[in-house]
Amino acid sequence: MTHAHRAPSGISDPAIAAAGRPDRTQQRMWAVVLAACAGQFLVVLDVSVVNTALPSMRTDLGLSSAGLQWVVNAYSIVVAGFMLFGGRAGDLYGRKRMFLVGLGVFTFASLAGGLAQEGWQLLAARAGQGLGAAVLAPSTLTLLTSAVTEGPARARAIATWTAVGAGGGAAGGLVGGVLTETLSWRWTLLINVPIGAAVVGLGACWLSESRAGERRRLDLPGAVLVTAGLATLAYGIVQTEQDGWTAPSTLLPLTAGPVLLGAFLAVEARTKAPLMPLKLFRMRGVSAANAAMFSCGAAMFCMWYFMTLYAQNVLHYSPLAAGLALMPSSLAVILGSKFAPRLMRVAGARQVAVLGVLVSAAGFGWQSTMDAHGSYVTAIMLPGIVMMAGAGLAGTPLASLATSGAAPGDAGLVSGLINTSRVMGGALGLSVLATVAAARTGGSTTPEALTAGYALAFRTGTGILLGGVLMMLLWLPKDRVRQA
């Protein structure tokens, strides 16, 4: 009698076994893509997820208006200061190792922030998140491109990574609103803990280690000096509203901040492996595009902050309603970014960058006409769409102009610089515009006074953007060729 089957089910036949098993190479590749995209999503999400939770944080922890700024700025300043450092650390010690270390720090800091009982504890946790994000973020794209072979698969993987990053920024307000309203503001931070832990486990199992061939020193003094300089200068700007321009508590940080930034430049000029090689700024395209991105970030980054406060503090939207109210603006950023390359092929990068900033400035000007009884369509949705569509249009051509004149070996560094300039501009811009708004409000919490302060911040942002347009027209190099 012939047996109809063998134990264990024909596995002795290699062909059948191979046919029955999934392709482990494909499994590993897409596991790496999943881990890299999840890390990038968390980094981008946490720039904006806390915005809709700010009023609840203020009530629960007794934060001042200046404290609210630092919930956002503690994260963004540390990210800006340590982003290039994180990229170099990955090159030196391994991208997988730095990915896991950065994600571990980010996850632990998220837990600490979600459990914070005092305002200073929350701010310290946000700074810790920023440090983790700065170490984690540069490794995400490098790990992805190392795992996926060049060709259509890599193009799909990079497109997924880009879309996830844009989606993280777009989803931040909505996710924050849902978590704050249904659970607590604490869950805007605690939600990172299970996700981070799962991705750490996935990454430890599936990621492969990679390093740059060149061994270089880490410029820790440079990272510390630029972060300290930005934070001190931002603190001094905030103090002007509370203590005035001539008080020692204002003059000291306003003086110390530029001194620290000057020391940073001195270190960069002398060290053998600088965090920010100053020679790159001798190229007109790099210096002009970074200056333009800094000015754009100074205004555009603040839009989410003030729009969220206006929706909740003046129009009395719930956190969830505020998050939903800003979704059209979030989608406008993505659409503007998608449309920019097509327009660049017709008009050139310089013209599209100028057009994008002009469109955004028009939206800021429109938003500055807000009043205490505005309707959703004309007071939030439409001006928000115009502001953020312009931001999306401007970002891609500015990045293209910044990298077009750089040597191939410097392309990654120049890309990091343009992102750092945007975040630095946003951090200092928030300090300036929030101080302007607070000075106009004069300590009053009536809807009319708050609206007047927010409106003045948007008018000031309009002026910053128009100044940026003038700078771009005078300084940005003309396109040598149309974008292919």
ZIHU-V336584 format. One record per backbone hydrogen bond with DSSP energy under -1.0 kcal/mol. CO is the residue of the C=O (numbers start at 0). NH is the residue of the N-H. If there is no record, write none. Layout:
BEGIN
co: (CO | CO)
nh: (NH | NH)
END
This chain:
BEGIN
co: (5 | 7 | 9 | 12 | 13 | 14 | 15 | 22 | 23 | 24 | 25 | 26 | 27 | 28 | 29 | 30 | 31 | 32 | 33 | 34 | 35 | 36 | 37 | 38 | 39 | 40 | 41 | 43 | 44 | 44 | 47 | 50 | 52 | 53 | 54 | 55 | 56 | 57 | 63 | 64 | 65 | 66 | 68 | 69 | 71 | 72 | 74 | 75 | 76 | 77 | 78 | 81 | 82 | 83 | 84 | 85 | 86 | 87 | 88 | 89 | 90 | 93 | 94 | 95 | 96 | 97 | 98 | 99 | 100 | 101 | 102 | 103 | 104 | 105 | 106 | 107 | 108 | 109 | 110 | 112 | 117 | 118 | 119 | 120 | 121 | 122 | 123 | 124 | 125 | 126 | 127 | 128 | 129 | 130 | 131 | 132 | 135 | 136 | 138 | 139 | 140 | 141 | 142 | 143 | 150 | 151 | 152 | 153 | 154 | 155 | 156 | 157 | 158 | 159 | 160 | 161 | 162 | 163 | 164 | 165 | 166 | 167 | 170 | 171 | 172 | 173 | 174 | 175 | 176 | 177 | 178 | 178 | 183 | 184 | 185 | 185 | 186 | 188 | 189 | 190 | 191 | 192 | 193 | 194 | 195 | 196 | 197 | 198 | 199 | 200 | 201 | 202 | 209 | 217 | 218 | 219 | 220 | 221 | 222 | 223 | 224 | 225 | 226 | 227 | 228 | 229 | 230 | 231 | 232 | 233 | 234 | 238 | 239 | 246 | 246 | 247 | 249 | 250 | 251 | 252 | 254 | 255 | 256 | 257 | 258 | 259 | 260 | 261 | 262 | 263 | 264 | 265 | 266 | 276 | 277 | 278 | 279 | 282 | 283 | 284 | 285 | 286 | 287 | 288 | 289 | 290 | 291 | 292 | 293 | 295 | 296 | 299 | 301 | 302 | 303 | 304 | 305 | 306 | 307 | 308 | 309 | 309 | 310 | 317 | 318 | 319 | 320 | 321 | 323 | 325 | 326 | 327 | 328 | 329 | 330 | 331 | 332 | 333 | 334 | 335 | 338 | 339 | 340 | 342 | 343 | 343 | 347 | 348 | 349 | 350 | 351 | 352 | 353 | 354 | 355 | 356 | 357 | 358 | 359 | 360 | 361 | 362 | 363 | 365 | 366 | 370 | 374 | 375 | 375 | 376 | 379 | 380 | 381 | 382 | 383 | 384 | 385 | 386 | 387 | 388 | 389 | 390 | 393 | 394 | 395 | 396 | 397 | 398 | 399 | 406 | 407 | 409 | 410 | 411 | 412 | 413 | 414 | 415 | 416 | 417 | 418 | 419 | 420 | 421 | 422 | 423 | 424 | 425 | 426 | 427 | 428 | 429 | 430 | 431 | 432 | 433 | 434 | 435 | 436 | 437 | 440 | 445 | 446 | 447 | 448 | 449 | 450 | 451 | 452 | 453 | 454 | 455 | 456 | 457 | 458 | 459 | 460 | 461 | 462 | 463 | 464 | 465 | 466 | 467 | 468 | 469 | 470 | 471)
nh: (8 | 10 | 12 | 16 | 17 | 18 | 19 | 26 | 27 | 28 | 29 | 30 | 31 | 32 | 33 | 34 | 35 | 36 | 37 | 38 | 39 | 40 | 41 | 42 | 43 | 44 | 45 | 46 | 47 | 48 | 50 | 53 | 56 | 57 | 58 | 59 | 60 | 61 | 67 | 68 | 69 | 70 | 72 | 73 | 75 | 76 | 78 | 79 | 80 | 81 | 82 | 85 | 86 | 87 | 88 | 89 | 90 | 91 | 92 | 93 | 211 | 97 | 98 | 99 | 100 | 101 | 102 | 103 | 104 | 105 | 106 | 107 | 108 | 109 | 110 | 111 | 112 | 113 | 114 | 115 | 121 | 122 | 123 | 124 | 125 | 126 | 127 | 128 | 129 | 130 | 131 | 132 | 133 | 134 | 135 | 136 | 138 | 139 | 142 | 143 | 144 | 145 | 146 | 147 | 154 | 155 | 156 | 157 | 158 | 159 | 160 | 161 | 162 | 163 | 164 | 165 | 166 | 167 | 168 | 169 | 170 | 171 | 174 | 175 | 176 | 177 | 178 | 179 | 180 | 181 | 182 | 183 | 186 | 187 | 188 | 189 | 190 | 191 | 192 | 194 | 195 | 196 | 197 | 198 | 199 | 200 | 201 | 202 | 203 | 204 | 205 | 206 | 94 | 219 | 222 | 223 | 224 | 225 | 226 | 227 | 228 | 229 | 230 | 231 | 232 | 233 | 234 | 235 | 236 | 237 | 238 | 242 | 243 | 249 | 250 | 251 | 253 | 254 | 255 | 256 | 258 | 259 | 260 | 261 | 262 | 263 | 264 | 265 | 266 | 267 | 268 | 269 | 270 | 279 | 280 | 281 | 282 | 286 | 287 | 288 | 289 | 290 | 291 | 292 | 293 | 294 | 295 | 296 | 297 | 299 | 300 | 302 | 305 | 306 | 307 | 308 | 309 | 310 | 311 | 312 | 313 | 314 | 316 | 321 | 322 | 323 | 324 | 325 | 326 | 329 | 330 | 331 | 332 | 333 | 334 | 335 | 336 | 337 | 338 | 339 | 342 | 343 | 344 | 346 | 347 | 482 | 351 | 352 | 353 | 354 | 355 | 356 | 357 | 358 | 359 | 360 | 361 | 362 | 363 | 364 | 365 | 366 | 367 | 368 | 369 | 373 | 378 | 379 | 380 | 381 | 383 | 384 | 385 | 386 | 387 | 388 | 389 | 390 | 391 | 392 | 393 | 394 | 397 | 398 | 399 | 400 | 401 | 402 | 403 | 409 | 410 | 413 | 414 | 415 | 416 | 417 | 418 | 419 | 420 | 421 | 422 | 423 | 424 | 425 | 426 | 427 | 428 | 429 | 430 | 431 | 432 | 433 | 434 | 435 | 436 | 437 | 438 | 439 | 440 | 441 | 443 | 449 | 450 | 451 | 452 | 453 | 454 | 455 | 456 | 457 | 458 | 459 | 460 | 461 | 462 | 463 | 464 | 465 | 466 | 467 | 468 | 469 | 470 | 471 | 472 | 473 | 474 | 475)
END
